[in-house]
Amino acid sequence: MDNFYFLIRVISDDMIALYYFHHSKNLQKIEMPICFTSKNAILMYKLLSYHVNVSRKISLSHSLYLGKEIYKAELARVVGQVYIQD
């Protein structure tokens, strides 16, 4: 299992925000999330591919799940629906 997770939100009607959280082995250390924002899914995929931890350490199943959720967020943004991450 990957030692990080993502939280995806649609911000207003034109932005998708993806928060990257890293699990720390030391519970005393607080890790701040990294936030990626984009207007569409393709730009979000490109942004994520430039981040070393995401592009090199993510498992195949996690990357497929993430792609599906980013697409759902963009679709919800375009049609004006509420996005809820699975």
PDB file of N, CA, C and O in Angstrom:
ATOM      1  N   MET A   1       0.824  -1.180   0.000  1.00  0.00           N
ATOM      2  CA  MET A   1       0.000   0.000   0.000  1.00  0.00           C
ATOM      3  C   MET A   1       0.871   1.247   0.000  1.00  0.00           C
ATOM      4  O   MET A   1       1.926   1.283   0.634  1.00  0.00           O
ATOM      5  N   ASP A   2       0.418   2.263  -0.716  1.00  0.00           N
ATOM      6  CA  ASP A   2       1.177   3.506  -0.792  1.00  0.00           C
ATOM      7  C   ASP A   2       1.155   4.217   0.553  1.00  0.00           C
ATOM      8  O   ASP A   2       0.208   4.071   1.326  1.00  0.00           O
ATOM      9  N   ASN A   3       2.198   4.983   0.825  1.00  0.00           N
ATOM     10  CA  ASN A   3       2.257   5.712   2.087  1.00  0.00           C
ATOM     11  C   ASN A   3       1.802   7.162   1.930  1.00  0.00           C
ATOM     12  O   ASN A   3       2.278   8.050   2.638  1.00  0.00           O
ATOM     13  N   PHE A   4       0.893   7.392   1.012  1.00  0.00           N
ATOM     14  CA  PHE A   4       0.315   8.714   0.827  1.00  0.00           C
ATOM     15  C   PHE A   4      -1.108   8.575   0.324  1.00  0.00           C
ATOM     16  O   PHE A   4      -1.511   7.516  -0.157  1.00  0.00           O
ATOM     17  N   TYR A   5      -1.861   9.654   0.441  1.00  0.00           N
ATOM     18  CA  TYR A   5      -3.233   9.639  -0.057  1.00  0.00           C
ATOM     19  C   TYR A   5      -3.582  11.008  -0.624  1.00  0.00           C
ATOM     20  O   TYR A   5      -2.857  11.981  -0.417  1.00  0.00           O
ATOM     21  N   PHE A   6      -4.696  11.072  -1.342  1.00  0.00           N
ATOM     22  CA  PHE A   6      -5.114  12.283  -2.034  1.00  0.00           C
ATOM     23  C   PHE A   6      -6.529  12.666  -1.624  1.00  0.00           C
ATOM     24  O   PHE A   6      -7.378  11.810  -1.374  1.00  0.00           O
ATOM     25  N   LEU A   7      -6.754  13.947  -1.563  1.00  0.00           N
ATOM     26  CA  LEU A   7      -8.083  14.483  -1.331  1.00  0.00           C
ATOM     27  C   LEU A   7      -8.384  15.414  -2.497  1.00  0.00           C
ATOM     28  O   LEU A   7      -7.617  16.340  -2.762  1.00  0.00           O
ATOM     29  N   ILE A   8      -9.490  15.182  -3.195  1.00  0.00           N
ATOM     30  CA  ILE A   8      -9.833  15.942  -4.396  1.00  0.00           C
ATOM     31  C   ILE A   8     -11.073  16.774  -4.119  1.00  0.00           C
ATOM     32  O   ILE A   8     -12.049  16.278  -3.556  1.00  0.00           O
ATOM     33  N   ARG A   9     -11.032  18.033  -4.513  1.00  0.00           N
ATOM     34  CA  ARG A   9     -12.156  18.942  -4.343  1.00  0.00           C
ATOM     35  C   ARG A   9     -12.329  19.778  -5.610  1.00  0.00           C
ATOM     36  O   ARG A   9     -11.362  20.083  -6.307  1.00  0.00           O
ATOM     37  N   VAL A  10     -13.582  20.140  -5.893  1.00  0.00           N
ATOM     38  CA  VAL A  10     -13.868  21.103  -6.960  1.00  0.00           C
ATOM     39  C   VAL A  10     -14.034  22.453  -6.286  1.00  0.00           C
ATOM     40  O   VAL A  10     -14.876  22.619  -5.403  1.00  0.00           O
ATOM     41  N   ILE A  11     -13.230  23.412  -6.706  1.00  0.00           N
ATOM     42  CA  ILE A  11     -13.269  24.753  -6.135  1.00  0.00           C
ATOM     43  C   ILE A  11     -13.972  25.659  -7.130  1.00  0.00           C
ATOM     44  O   ILE A  11     -13.536  25.789  -8.274  1.00  0.00           O
ATOM     45  N   SER A  12     -15.029  26.270  -6.712  1.00  0.00           N
ATOM     46  CA  SER A  12     -15.886  27.113  -7.556  1.00  0.00           C
ATOM     47  C   SER A  12     -16.284  26.344  -8.813  1.00  0.00           C
ATOM     48  O   SER A  12     -16.475  25.129  -8.767  1.00  0.00           O
ATOM     49  N   ASP A  13     -16.405  27.042  -9.919  1.00  0.00           N
ATOM     50  CA  ASP A  13     -16.834  26.378 -11.154  1.00  0.00           C
ATOM     51  C   ASP A  13     -15.694  26.154 -12.134  1.00  0.00           C
ATOM     52  O   ASP A  13     -15.910  25.623 -13.223  1.00  0.00           O
ATOM     53  N   ASP A  14     -14.489  26.551 -11.763  1.00  0.00           N
ATOM     54  CA  ASP A  14     -13.430  26.471 -12.774  1.00  0.00           C
ATOM     55  C   ASP A  14     -12.122  25.849 -12.301  1.00  0.00           C
ATOM     56  O   ASP A  14     -11.148  25.857 -13.054  1.00  0.00           O
ATOM     57  N   MET A  15     -12.060  25.315 -11.093  1.00  0.00           N
ATOM     58  CA  MET A  15     -10.803  24.753 -10.614  1.00  0.00           C
ATOM     59  C   MET A  15     -11.015  23.423  -9.901  1.00  0.00           C
ATOM     60  O   MET A  15     -12.012  23.209  -9.211  1.00  0.00           O
ATOM     61  N   ILE A  16     -10.042  22.541 -10.093  1.00  0.00           N
ATOM     62  CA  ILE A  16      -9.975  21.283  -9.365  1.00  0.00           C
ATOM     63  C   ILE A  16      -8.749  21.371  -8.460  1.00  0.00           C
ATOM     64  O   ILE A  16      -7.662  21.738  -8.907  1.00  0.00           O
ATOM     65  N   ALA A  17      -8.930  21.033  -7.195  1.00  0.00           N
ATOM     66  CA  ALA A  17      -7.813  21.019  -6.249  1.00  0.00           C
ATOM     67  C   ALA A  17      -7.554  19.594  -5.801  1.00  0.00           C
ATOM     68  O   ALA A  17      -8.484  18.854  -5.483  1.00  0.00           O
ATOM     69  N   LEU A  18      -6.295  19.218  -5.779  1.00  0.00           N
ATOM     70  CA  LEU A  18      -5.896  17.896  -5.326  1.00  0.00           C
ATOM     71  C   LEU A  18      -4.857  18.089  -4.219  1.00  0.00           C
ATOM     72  O   LEU A  18      -3.822  18.720  -4.434  1.00  0.00           O
ATOM     73  N   TYR A  19      -5.137  17.548  -3.049  1.00  0.00           N
ATOM     74  CA  TYR A  19      -4.232  17.655  -1.909  1.00  0.00           C
ATOM     75  C   TYR A  19      -3.513  16.332  -1.726  1.00  0.00           C
ATOM     76  O   TYR A  19      -4.141  15.274  -1.668  1.00  0.00           O
ATOM     77  N   TYR A  20      -2.211  16.397  -1.636  1.00  0.00           N
ATOM     78  CA  TYR A  20      -1.352  15.219  -1.475  1.00  0.00           C
ATOM     79  C   TYR A  20      -0.889  15.171  -0.022  1.00  0.00           C
ATOM     80  O   TYR A  20      -0.224  16.094   0.450  1.00  0.00           O
ATOM     81  N   PHE A  21      -1.236  14.104   0.685  1.00  0.00           N
ATOM     82  CA  PHE A  21      -0.838  13.917   2.074  1.00  0.00           C
ATOM     83  C   PHE A  21       0.115  12.734   2.158  1.00  0.00           C
ATOM     84  O   PHE A  21      -0.146  11.676   1.585  1.00  0.00           O
ATOM     85  N   HIS A  22       1.207  12.913   2.867  1.00  0.00           N
ATOM     86  CA  HIS A  22       2.203  11.858   3.044  1.00  0.00           C
ATOM     87  C   HIS A  22       2.084  11.314   4.466  1.00  0.00           C
ATOM     88  O   HIS A  22       2.082  12.083   5.427  1.00  0.00           O
ATOM     89  N   HIS A  23       1.985   9.988   4.602  1.00  0.00           N
ATOM     90  CA  HIS A  23       1.950   9.363   5.926  1.00  0.00           C
ATOM     91  C   HIS A  23       3.341   9.414   6.530  1.00  0.00           C
ATOM     92  O   HIS A  23       4.317   8.991   5.909  1.00  0.00           O
ATOM     93  N   SER A  24       3.422   9.918   7.709  1.00  0.00           N
ATOM     94  CA  SER A  24       4.698   9.976   8.407  1.00  0.00           C
ATOM     95  C   SER A  24       4.825   8.781   9.338  1.00  0.00           C
ATOM     96  O   SER A  24       3.864   8.424  10.021  1.00  0.00           O
ATOM     97  N   LYS A  25       5.989   8.162   9.374  1.00  0.00           N
ATOM     98  CA  LYS A  25       6.210   7.062  10.308  1.00  0.00           C
ATOM     99  C   LYS A  25       6.335   7.587  11.735  1.00  0.00           C
ATOM    100  O   LYS A  25       6.013   6.897  12.701  1.00  0.00           O
ATOM    101  N   ASN A  26       6.801   8.801  11.838  1.00  0.00           N
ATOM    102  CA  ASN A  26       6.913   9.445  13.140  1.00  0.00           C
ATOM    103  C   ASN A  26       5.620  10.216  13.393  1.00  0.00           C
ATOM    104  O   ASN A  26       5.381  11.242  12.756  1.00  0.00           O
ATOM    105  N   LEU A  27       4.798   9.745  14.300  1.00  0.00           N
ATOM    106  CA  LEU A  27       3.503  10.372  14.548  1.00  0.00           C
ATOM    107  C   LEU A  27       3.620  11.754  15.179  1.00  0.00           C
ATOM    108  O   LEU A  27       2.642  12.502  15.207  1.00  0.00           O
ATOM    109  N   GLN A  28       4.795  12.103  15.682  1.00  0.00           N
ATOM    110  CA  GLN A  28       4.999  13.418  16.284  1.00  0.00           C
ATOM    111  C   GLN A  28       5.183  14.505  15.220  1.00  0.00           C
ATOM    112  O   GLN A  28       4.974  15.688  15.486  1.00  0.00           O
ATOM    113  N   LYS A  29       5.569  14.096  14.034  1.00  0.00           N
ATOM    114  CA  LYS A  29       5.842  15.047  12.956  1.00  0.00           C
ATOM    115  C   LYS A  29       4.570  15.295  12.155  1.00  0.00           C
ATOM    116  O   LYS A  29       3.929  14.351  11.695  1.00  0.00           O
ATOM    117  N   ILE A  30       4.208  16.555  11.989  1.00  0.00           N
ATOM    118  CA  ILE A  30       3.016  16.916  11.232  1.00  0.00           C
ATOM    119  C   ILE A  30       3.424  17.233   9.795  1.00  0.00           C
ATOM    120  O   ILE A  30       4.242  18.120   9.552  1.00  0.00           O
ATOM    121  N   GLU A  31       2.856  16.508   8.865  1.00  0.00           N
ATOM    122  CA  GLU A  31       3.143  16.726   7.449  1.00  0.00           C
ATOM    123  C   GLU A  31       2.084  17.641   6.854  1.00  0.00           C
ATOM    124  O   GLU A  31       0.892  17.357   6.970  1.00  0.00           O
ATOM    125  N   MET A  32       2.482  18.703   6.236  1.00  0.00           N
ATOM    126  CA  MET A  32       1.553  19.604   5.574  1.00  0.00           C
ATOM    127  C   MET A  32       1.273  19.074   4.170  1.00  0.00           C
ATOM    128  O   MET A  32       2.177  18.549   3.520  1.00  0.00           O
ATOM    129  N   PRO A  33       0.036  19.201   3.693  1.00  0.00           N
ATOM    130  CA  PRO A  33      -0.282  18.689   2.355  1.00  0.00           C
ATOM    131  C   PRO A  33       0.313  19.566   1.258  1.00  0.00           C
ATOM    132  O   PRO A  33       0.574  20.752   1.455  1.00  0.00           O
ATOM    133  N   ILE A  34       0.516  18.954   0.114  1.00  0.00           N
ATOM    134  CA  ILE A  34       0.902  19.693  -1.086  1.00  0.00           C
ATOM    135  C   ILE A  34      -0.362  19.831  -1.914  1.00  0.00           C
ATOM    136  O   ILE A  34      -1.072  18.848  -2.131  1.00  0.00           O
ATOM    137  N   CYS A  35      -0.652  21.034  -2.376  1.00  0.00           N
ATOM    138  CA  CYS A  35      -1.880  21.281  -3.122  1.00  0.00           C
ATOM    139  C   CYS A  35      -1.563  21.526  -4.595  1.00  0.00           C
ATOM    140  O   CYS A  35      -0.742  22.379  -4.931  1.00  0.00           O
ATOM    141  N   PHE A  36      -2.217  20.776  -5.455  1.00  0.00           N
ATOM    142  CA  PHE A  36      -2.140  20.963  -6.902  1.00  0.00           C
ATOM    143  C   PHE A  36      -3.489  21.517  -7.348  1.00  0.00           C
ATOM    144  O   PHE A  36      -4.527  20.985  -6.954  1.00  0.00           O
ATOM    145  N   THR A  37      -3.499  22.563  -8.154  1.00  0.00           N
ATOM    146  CA  THR A  37      -4.753  23.087  -8.698  1.00  0.00           C
ATOM    147  C   THR A  37      -4.647  23.177 -10.211  1.00  0.00           C
ATOM    148  O   THR A  37      -3.588  23.467 -10.767  1.00  0.00           O
ATOM    149  N   SER A  38      -5.779  22.919 -10.862  1.00  0.00           N
ATOM    150  CA  SER A  38      -5.800  22.910 -12.316  1.00  0.00           C
ATOM    151  C   SER A  38      -7.213  23.187 -12.803  1.00  0.00           C
ATOM    152  O   SER A  38      -8.187  23.022 -12.068  1.00  0.00           O
ATOM    153  N   LYS A  39      -7.306  23.613 -14.062  1.00  0.00           N
ATOM    154  CA  LYS A  39      -8.613  23.863 -14.663  1.00  0.00           C
ATOM    155  C   LYS A  39      -9.205  22.627 -15.312  1.00  0.00           C
ATOM    156  O   LYS A  39     -10.412  22.570 -15.546  1.00  0.00           O
ATOM    157  N   ASN A  40      -8.357  21.615 -15.613  1.00  0.00           N
ATOM    158  CA  ASN A  40      -8.888  20.392 -16.214  1.00  0.00           C
ATOM    159  C   ASN A  40      -8.021  19.189 -15.853  1.00  0.00           C
ATOM    160  O   ASN A  40      -6.935  19.329 -15.290  1.00  0.00           O
ATOM    161  N   ALA A  41      -8.521  18.019 -16.186  1.00  0.00           N
ATOM    162  CA  ALA A  41      -7.870  16.771 -15.804  1.00  0.00           C
ATOM    163  C   ALA A  41      -6.507  16.595 -16.480  1.00  0.00           C
ATOM    164  O   ALA A  41      -5.567  16.123 -15.840  1.00  0.00           O
ATOM    165  N   ILE A  42      -6.383  16.957 -17.733  1.00  0.00           N
ATOM    166  CA  ILE A  42      -5.111  16.774 -18.449  1.00  0.00           C
ATOM    167  C   ILE A  42      -3.992  17.578 -17.812  1.00  0.00           C
ATOM    168  O   ILE A  42      -2.879  17.078 -17.652  1.00  0.00           O
ATOM    169  N   LEU A  43      -4.280  18.822 -17.449  1.00  0.00           N
ATOM    170  CA  LEU A  43      -3.262  19.629 -16.768  1.00  0.00           C
ATOM    171  C   LEU A  43      -2.930  19.063 -15.393  1.00  0.00           C
ATOM    172  O   LEU A  43      -1.781  19.121 -14.957  1.00  0.00           O
ATOM    173  N   MET A  44      -3.929  18.517 -14.712  1.00  0.00           N
ATOM    174  CA  MET A  44      -3.675  17.909 -13.403  1.00  0.00           C
ATOM    175  C   MET A  44      -2.769  16.696 -13.544  1.00  0.00           C
ATOM    176  O   MET A  44      -1.858  16.510 -12.737  1.00  0.00           O
ATOM    177  N   TYR A  45      -3.004  15.871 -14.552  1.00  0.00           N
ATOM    178  CA  TYR A  45      -2.139  14.705 -14.786  1.00  0.00           C
ATOM    179  C   TYR A  45      -0.700  15.150 -15.038  1.00  0.00           C
ATOM    180  O   TYR A  45       0.240  14.535 -14.534  1.00  0.00           O
ATOM    181  N   LYS A  46      -0.529  16.213 -15.813  1.00  0.00           N
ATOM    182  CA  LYS A  46       0.826  16.717 -16.085  1.00  0.00           C
ATOM    183  C   LYS A  46       1.489  17.227 -14.815  1.00  0.00           C
ATOM    184  O   LYS A  46       2.660  16.942 -14.565  1.00  0.00           O
ATOM    185  N   LEU A  47       0.742  17.981 -14.010  1.00  0.00           N
ATOM    186  CA  LEU A  47       1.299  18.467 -12.744  1.00  0.00           C
ATOM    187  C   LEU A  47       1.760  17.311 -11.862  1.00  0.00           C
ATOM    188  O   LEU A  47       2.856  17.352 -11.302  1.00  0.00           O
ATOM    189  N   LEU A  48       0.934  16.293 -11.739  1.00  0.00           N
ATOM    190  CA  LEU A  48       1.275  15.161 -10.893  1.00  0.00           C
ATOM    191  C   LEU A  48       2.479  14.394 -11.429  1.00  0.00           C
ATOM    192  O   LEU A  48       3.262  13.846 -10.653  1.00  0.00           O
ATOM    193  N   SER A  49       2.627  14.352 -12.736  1.00  0.00           N
ATOM    194  CA  SER A  49       3.763  13.624 -13.313  1.00  0.00           C
ATOM    195  C   SER A  49       5.093  14.304 -13.006  1.00  0.00           C
ATOM    196  O   SER A  49       6.137  13.653 -13.054  1.00  0.00           O
ATOM    197  N   TYR A  50       5.080  15.601 -12.692  1.00  0.00           N
ATOM    198  CA  TYR A  50       6.313  16.318 -12.360  1.00  0.00           C
ATOM    199  C   TYR A  50       6.727  16.135 -10.905  1.00  0.00           C
ATOM    200  O   TYR A  50       7.875  16.413 -10.556  1.00  0.00           O
ATOM    201  N   HIS A  51       5.819  15.674 -10.051  1.00  0.00           N
ATOM    202  CA  HIS A  51       6.157  15.488  -8.644  1.00  0.00           C
ATOM    203  C   HIS A  51       6.800  14.116  -8.459  1.00  0.00           C
ATOM    204  O   HIS A  51       6.225  13.101  -8.854  1.00  0.00           O
ATOM    205  N   VAL A  52       7.974  14.084  -7.870  1.00  0.00           N
ATOM    206  CA  VAL A  52       8.767  12.853  -7.771  1.00  0.00           C
ATOM    207  C   VAL A  52       8.037  11.759  -6.997  1.00  0.00           C
ATOM    208  O   VAL A  52       7.996  10.617  -7.455  1.00  0.00           O
ATOM    209  N   ASN A  53       7.465  12.073  -5.846  1.00  0.00           N
ATOM    210  CA  ASN A  53       6.800  11.034  -5.051  1.00  0.00           C
ATOM    211  C   ASN A  53       5.606  10.441  -5.772  1.00  0.00           C
ATOM    212  O   ASN A  53       5.366   9.236  -5.688  1.00  0.00           O
ATOM    213  N   VAL A  54       4.864  11.260  -6.472  1.00  0.00           N
ATOM    214  CA  VAL A  54       3.669  10.767  -7.157  1.00  0.00           C
ATOM    215  C   VAL A  54       4.061   9.956  -8.384  1.00  0.00           C
ATOM    216  O   VAL A  54       3.556   8.851  -8.580  1.00  0.00           O
ATOM    217  N   SER A  55       4.942  10.481  -9.202  1.00  0.00           N
ATOM    218  CA  SER A  55       5.258   9.816 -10.469  1.00  0.00           C
ATOM    219  C   SER A  55       6.065   8.529 -10.294  1.00  0.00           C
ATOM    220  O   SER A  55       5.944   7.623 -11.119  1.00  0.00           O
ATOM    221  N   ARG A  56       6.878   8.423  -9.254  1.00  0.00           N
ATOM    222  CA  ARG A  56       7.739   7.251  -9.110  1.00  0.00           C
ATOM    223  C   ARG A  56       7.264   6.240  -8.073  1.00  0.00           C
ATOM    224  O   ARG A  56       7.606   5.061  -8.156  1.00  0.00           O
ATOM    225  N   LYS A  57       6.482   6.690  -7.101  1.00  0.00           N
ATOM    226  CA  LYS A  57       6.154   5.802  -5.990  1.00  0.00           C
ATOM    227  C   LYS A  57       4.702   5.341  -5.948  1.00  0.00           C
ATOM    228  O   LYS A  57       4.346   4.528  -5.094  1.00  0.00           O
ATOM    229  N   ILE A  58       3.864   5.832  -6.835  1.00  0.00           N
ATOM    230  CA  ILE A  58       2.448   5.466  -6.791  1.00  0.00           C
ATOM    231  C   ILE A  58       2.240   4.095  -7.429  1.00  0.00           C
ATOM    232  O   ILE A  58       2.839   3.782  -8.458  1.00  0.00           O
ATOM    233  N   SER A  59       1.387   3.283  -6.812  1.00  0.00           N
ATOM    234  CA  SER A  59       1.093   1.964  -7.358  1.00  0.00           C
ATOM    235  C   SER A  59       0.139   2.089  -8.547  1.00  0.00           C
ATOM    236  O   SER A  59      -0.517   3.115  -8.724  1.00  0.00           O
ATOM    237  N   LEU A  60       0.072   1.052  -9.342  1.00  0.00           N
ATOM    238  CA  LEU A  60      -0.789   1.072 -10.517  1.00  0.00           C
ATOM    239  C   LEU A  60      -2.255   1.229 -10.120  1.00  0.00           C
ATOM    240  O   LEU A  60      -2.975   2.030 -10.715  1.00  0.00           O
ATOM    241  N   SER A  61      -2.697   0.475  -9.127  1.00  0.00           N
ATOM    242  CA  SER A  61      -4.103   0.574  -8.721  1.00  0.00           C
ATOM    243  C   SER A  61      -4.437   1.949  -8.164  1.00  0.00           C
ATOM    244  O   SER A  61      -5.534   2.464  -8.382  1.00  0.00           O
ATOM    245  N   HIS A  62      -3.486   2.546  -7.444  1.00  0.00           N
ATOM    246  CA  HIS A  62      -3.712   3.879  -6.901  1.00  0.00           C
ATOM    247  C   HIS A  62      -3.757   4.928  -8.017  1.00  0.00           C
ATOM    248  O   HIS A  62      -4.568   5.852  -7.962  1.00  0.00           O
ATOM    249  N   SER A  63      -2.905   4.793  -9.012  1.00  0.00           N
ATOM    250  CA  SER A  63      -2.908   5.751 -10.120  1.00  0.00           C
ATOM    251  C   SER A  63      -4.175   5.626 -10.966  1.00  0.00           C
ATOM    252  O   SER A  63      -4.699   6.632 -11.445  1.00  0.00           O
ATOM    253  N   LEU A  64      -4.670   4.401 -11.154  1.00  0.00           N
ATOM    254  CA  LEU A  64      -5.927   4.225 -11.893  1.00  0.00           C
ATOM    255  C   LEU A  64      -7.097   4.838 -11.122  1.00  0.00           C
ATOM    256  O   LEU A  64      -7.949   5.505 -11.709  1.00  0.00           O
ATOM    257  N   TYR A  65      -7.135   4.615  -9.831  1.00  0.00           N
ATOM    258  CA  TYR A  65      -8.176   5.215  -8.982  1.00  0.00           C
ATOM    259  C   TYR A  65      -8.104   6.741  -9.046  1.00  0.00           C
ATOM    260  O   TYR A  65      -9.126   7.413  -9.182  1.00  0.00           O
ATOM    261  N   LEU A  66      -6.895   7.274  -8.947  1.00  0.00           N
ATOM    262  CA  LEU A  66      -6.713   8.723  -8.970  1.00  0.00           C
ATOM    263  C   LEU A  66      -7.159   9.318 -10.302  1.00  0.00           C
ATOM    264  O   LEU A  66      -7.805  10.366 -10.324  1.00  0.00           O
ATOM    265  N   GLY A  67      -6.825   8.669 -11.399  1.00  0.00           N
ATOM    266  CA  GLY A  67      -7.259   9.132 -12.712  1.00  0.00           C
ATOM    267  C   GLY A  67      -8.766   9.161 -12.841  1.00  0.00           C
ATOM    268  O   GLY A  67      -9.332  10.109 -13.387  1.00  0.00           O
ATOM    269  N   LYS A  68      -9.416   8.123 -12.339  1.00  0.00           N
ATOM    270  CA  LYS A  68     -10.883   8.058 -12.378  1.00  0.00           C
ATOM    271  C   LYS A  68     -11.495   9.192 -11.563  1.00  0.00           C
ATOM    272  O   LYS A  68     -12.453   9.828 -12.003  1.00  0.00           O
ATOM    273  N   GLU A  69     -10.951   9.445 -10.386  1.00  0.00           N
ATOM    274  CA  GLU A  69     -11.509  10.482  -9.520  1.00  0.00           C
ATOM    275  C   GLU A  69     -11.265  11.891 -10.073  1.00  0.00           C
ATOM    276  O   GLU A  69     -12.126  12.762  -9.944  1.00  0.00           O
ATOM    277  N   ILE A  70     -10.122  12.115 -10.674  1.00  0.00           N
ATOM    278  CA  ILE A  70      -9.859  13.429 -11.283  1.00  0.00           C
ATOM    279  C   ILE A  70     -10.814  13.653 -12.447  1.00  0.00           C
ATOM    280  O   ILE A  70     -11.334  14.755 -12.623  1.00  0.00           O
ATOM    281  N   TYR A  71     -11.047  12.616 -13.240  1.00  0.00           N
ATOM    282  CA  TYR A  71     -11.998  12.725 -14.346  1.00  0.00           C
ATOM    283  C   TYR A  71     -13.406  13.024 -13.831  1.00  0.00           C
ATOM    284  O   TYR A  71     -14.105  13.869 -14.389  1.00  0.00           O
ATOM    285  N   LYS A  72     -13.826  12.327 -12.758  1.00  0.00           N
ATOM    286  CA  LYS A  72     -15.144  12.575 -12.178  1.00  0.00           C
ATOM    287  C   LYS A  72     -15.261  14.012 -11.665  1.00  0.00           C
ATOM    288  O   LYS A  72     -16.310  14.640 -11.810  1.00  0.00           O
ATOM    289  N   ALA A  73     -14.190  14.531 -11.069  1.00  0.00           N
ATOM    290  CA  ALA A  73     -14.201  15.906 -10.571  1.00  0.00           C
ATOM    291  C   ALA A  73     -14.348  16.895 -11.719  1.00  0.00           C
ATOM    292  O   ALA A  73     -15.101  17.863 -11.615  1.00  0.00           O
ATOM    293  N   GLU A  74     -13.626  16.653 -12.819  1.00  0.00           N
ATOM    294  CA  GLU A  74     -13.751  17.542 -13.978  1.00  0.00           C
ATOM    295  C   GLU A  74     -15.154  17.471 -14.573  1.00  0.00           C
ATOM    296  O   GLU A  74     -15.732  18.502 -14.917  1.00  0.00           O
ATOM    297  N   LEU A  75     -15.695  16.288 -14.694  1.00  0.00           N
ATOM    298  CA  LEU A  75     -17.041  16.126 -15.236  1.00  0.00           C
ATOM    299  C   LEU A  75     -18.064  16.848 -14.355  1.00  0.00           C
ATOM    300  O   LEU A  75     -18.951  17.529 -14.870  1.00  0.00           O
ATOM    301  N   ALA A  76     -17.949  16.707 -13.049  1.00  0.00           N
ATOM    302  CA  ALA A  76     -18.859  17.401 -12.132  1.00  0.00           C
ATOM    303  C   ALA A  76     -18.714  18.917 -12.268  1.00  0.00           C
ATOM    304  O   ALA A  76     -19.705  19.646 -12.214  1.00  0.00           O
ATOM    305  N   ARG A  77     -17.487  19.385 -12.443  1.00  0.00           N
ATOM    306  CA  ARG A  77     -17.235  20.818 -12.617  1.00  0.00           C
ATOM    307  C   ARG A  77     -17.889  21.340 -13.890  1.00  0.00           C
ATOM    308  O   ARG A  77     -18.503  22.407 -13.883  1.00  0.00           O
ATOM    309  N   VAL A  78     -17.758  20.596 -14.974  1.00  0.00           N
ATOM    310  CA  VAL A  78     -18.289  21.039 -16.270  1.00  0.00           C
ATOM    311  C   VAL A  78     -19.813  21.075 -16.282  1.00  0.00           C
ATOM    312  O   VAL A  78     -20.401  22.015 -16.816  1.00  0.00           O
ATOM    313  N   VAL A  79     -20.462  20.064 -15.699  1.00  0.00           N
ATOM    314  CA  VAL A  79     -21.921  20.021 -15.748  1.00  0.00           C
ATOM    315  C   VAL A  79     -22.566  20.683 -14.536  1.00  0.00           C
ATOM    316  O   VAL A  79     -23.792  20.717 -14.433  1.00  0.00           O
ATOM    317  N   GLY A  80     -21.761  21.206 -13.622  1.00  0.00           N
ATOM    318  CA  GLY A  80     -22.303  21.938 -12.489  1.00  0.00           C
ATOM    319  C   GLY A  80     -22.901  21.082 -11.392  1.00  0.00           C
ATOM    320  O   GLY A  80     -23.804  21.524 -10.681  1.00  0.00           O
ATOM    321  N   GLN A  81     -22.403  19.846 -11.243  1.00  0.00           N
ATOM    322  CA  GLN A  81     -22.890  18.967 -10.191  1.00  0.00           C
ATOM    323  C   GLN A  81     -21.912  18.969  -9.015  1.00  0.00           C
ATOM    324  O   GLN A  81     -20.783  19.447  -9.124  1.00  0.00           O
ATOM    325  N   VAL A  82     -22.367  18.434  -7.912  1.00  0.00           N
ATOM    326  CA  VAL A  82     -21.515  18.306  -6.724  1.00  0.00           C
ATOM    327  C   VAL A  82     -20.639  17.083  -6.891  1.00  0.00           C
ATOM    328  O   VAL A  82     -21.115  16.019  -7.287  1.00  0.00           O
ATOM    329  N   TYR A  83     -19.359  17.231  -6.589  1.00  0.00           N
ATOM    330  CA  TYR A  83     -18.415  16.113  -6.676  1.00  0.00           C
ATOM    331  C   TYR A  83     -18.190  15.537  -5.274  1.00  0.00           C
ATOM    332  O   TYR A  83     -17.926  16.275  -4.324  1.00  0.00           O
ATOM    333  N   ILE A  84     -18.297  14.220  -5.162  1.00  0.00           N
ATOM    334  CA  ILE A  84     -18.006  13.517  -3.919  1.00  0.00           C
ATOM    335  C   ILE A  84     -17.004  12.421  -4.249  1.00  0.00           C
ATOM    336  O   ILE A  84     -17.272  11.558  -5.085  1.00  0.00           O
ATOM    337  N   GLN A  85     -15.863  12.457  -3.597  1.00  0.00           N
ATOM    338  CA  GLN A  85     -14.806  11.481  -3.845  1.00  0.00           C
ATOM    339  C   GLN A  85     -15.173  10.137  -3.233  1.00  0.00           C
ATOM    340  O   GLN A  85     -15.645  10.076  -2.098  1.00  0.00           O
ATOM    341  N   ASP A  86     -14.954   9.041  -3.995  1.00  0.00           N
ATOM    342  CA  ASP A  86     -15.196   7.684  -3.469  1.00  0.00           C
ATOM    343  C   ASP A  86     -14.096   7.277  -2.531  1.00  0.00           C
ATOM    344  O   ASP A  86     -14.123   6.172  -1.989  1.00  0.00           O
TER     345      ASP A  86
END
